[in-house]
Amino acid sequence: QVQLVESGGGLVQAGGSLRLSCAASRSSFSISTMGWYRQAPGKQRELVATITRGGSTNYADSVKGRFTISGDNAKNTVYLQMNSLKPDDTAVYYCSLVTRVGFTYWGQGTQVTVSS
Protein backbone atom coordinates (compact mmCIF):
# COMPACT_ATOMS: atom_id res chain seq x y z
CA GLN A 1 0.00 0.00 0.00
CA VAL A 2 1.20 3.52 -0.81
CA GLN A 3 0.26 6.66 1.03
CA LEU A 4 0.47 10.07 -0.60
CA VAL A 5 0.50 13.11 1.65
CA GLU A 6 -0.27 16.40 -0.05
CA SER A 7 0.26 19.92 1.24
CA GLY A 8 0.41 23.50 0.02
CA GLY A 9 -3.10 24.29 -1.15
CA GLY A 10 -4.95 27.40 -0.14
CA LEU A 11 -6.54 30.67 -1.20
CA VAL A 12 -4.66 33.07 -3.44
CA GLN A 13 -5.51 36.07 -5.58
CA ALA A 14 -5.35 35.89 -9.35
CA GLY A 15 -1.78 36.35 -10.51
CA GLY A 16 -0.39 34.82 -7.35
CA SER A 17 1.58 31.66 -6.74
CA LEU A 18 1.30 28.47 -4.74
CA ARG A 19 3.51 25.41 -4.36
CA LEU A 20 2.04 21.98 -3.83
CA SER A 21 4.00 19.09 -2.36
CA CYS A 22 3.27 15.37 -2.35
CA ALA A 23 5.30 12.87 -0.36
CA ALA A 24 5.01 9.17 -1.12
CA SER A 25 5.55 6.41 1.41
CA ARG A 26 7.06 4.12 -1.24
CA SER A 27 10.66 4.01 -2.38
CA SER A 28 11.30 5.78 -5.66
CA PHE A 29 12.73 2.57 -7.15
CA SER A 30 9.20 1.19 -7.61
CA ILE A 31 7.74 4.46 -8.91
CA SER A 32 7.21 4.96 -12.60
CA THR A 33 5.44 8.31 -12.68
CA MET A 34 4.09 10.86 -10.24
CA GLY A 35 1.85 13.72 -11.10
CA TRP A 36 -0.95 16.11 -10.36
CA TYR A 37 -4.54 16.08 -11.51
CA ARG A 38 -7.35 18.46 -10.64
CA GLN A 39 -11.10 18.41 -10.45
CA ALA A 40 -13.27 21.50 -10.44
CA PRO A 41 -16.91 21.40 -9.28
CA GLY A 42 -19.11 19.77 -11.91
CA LYS A 43 -16.15 18.77 -14.07
CA GLN A 44 -14.17 15.61 -14.65
CA ARG A 45 -10.75 15.09 -13.15
CA GLU A 46 -8.08 16.27 -15.59
CA LEU A 47 -4.35 15.99 -15.99
CA VAL A 48 -2.27 18.92 -14.82
CA ALA A 49 1.30 17.61 -15.04
CA THR A 50 3.31 14.41 -14.65
CA ILE A 51 6.95 13.55 -14.16
CA THR A 52 8.71 10.23 -14.61
CA ARG A 53 11.36 8.89 -12.27
CA GLY A 54 13.85 9.83 -14.97
CA GLY A 55 12.65 13.42 -15.00
CA SER A 56 10.58 13.58 -18.18
CA THR A 57 7.64 15.93 -17.79
CA ASN A 58 4.23 16.37 -19.39
CA TYR A 59 1.85 19.31 -18.97
CA ALA A 60 -1.71 20.14 -19.85
CA ASP A 61 -1.84 22.91 -22.44
CA SER A 62 -3.78 25.11 -20.03
CA VAL A 63 -0.88 25.27 -17.56
CA LYS A 64 2.15 25.27 -19.83
CA GLY A 65 4.43 28.17 -19.09
CA ARG A 66 2.77 28.82 -15.71
CA PHE A 67 3.18 25.58 -13.75
CA THR A 68 6.35 23.58 -13.16
CA ILE A 69 6.48 20.02 -11.86
CA SER A 70 9.63 18.70 -10.24
CA GLY A 71 10.63 15.69 -8.19
CA ASP A 72 13.07 14.67 -5.50
CA ASN A 73 13.72 10.93 -5.78
CA ALA A 74 15.64 10.85 -2.51
CA LYS A 75 12.58 12.17 -0.67
CA ASN A 76 9.96 10.37 -2.83
CA THR A 77 8.37 13.78 -3.24
CA VAL A 78 6.90 15.66 -6.18
CA TYR A 79 6.25 19.39 -6.30
CA LEU A 80 4.00 21.60 -8.38
CA GLN A 81 4.99 25.26 -8.57
CA MET A 82 1.99 27.23 -9.78
CA ASN A 83 2.54 30.80 -10.96
CA SER A 84 0.26 33.35 -12.60
CA LEU A 85 -2.75 31.59 -11.15
CA LYS A 86 -6.16 32.21 -12.67
CA PRO A 87 -9.67 31.73 -11.26
CA ASP A 88 -10.05 28.83 -13.74
CA ASP A 89 -7.29 27.03 -11.83
CA THR A 90 -9.62 26.70 -8.84
CA ALA A 91 -10.05 22.99 -8.11
CA VAL A 92 -9.16 20.16 -5.81
CA TYR A 93 -5.66 19.03 -6.78
CA TYR A 94 -4.83 15.34 -6.44
CA CYS A 95 -1.41 13.77 -6.36
CA SER A 96 -1.02 10.51 -8.25
CA LEU A 97 1.59 7.79 -8.30
CA VAL A 98 1.91 5.00 -10.83
CA THR A 99 4.13 2.06 -9.97
CA ARG A 100 6.32 0.15 -12.40
CA VAL A 101 3.77 -2.66 -12.46
CA GLY A 102 0.95 -0.30 -13.32
CA PHE A 103 -0.89 0.31 -10.06
CA THR A 104 -2.19 3.84 -9.53
CA TYR A 105 -2.54 5.52 -6.16
CA TRP A 106 -4.17 8.85 -5.30
CA GLY A 107 -3.75 11.38 -2.55
CA GLN A 108 -6.65 12.79 -0.58
CA GLY A 109 -6.66 16.06 -2.51
CA THR A 110 -5.87 19.63 -1.58
CA GLN A 111 -8.06 22.62 -2.36
CA VAL A 112 -6.70 25.47 -4.46
CA THR A 113 -8.91 28.54 -4.72
CA VAL A 114 -7.98 31.51 -6.88
CA SER A 115 -10.00 34.67 -6.34
CA SER A 116 -10.48 37.27 -9.04
Disulfide bonds with the S-S distance in Angstrom:
Cys22-Cys95 2.04
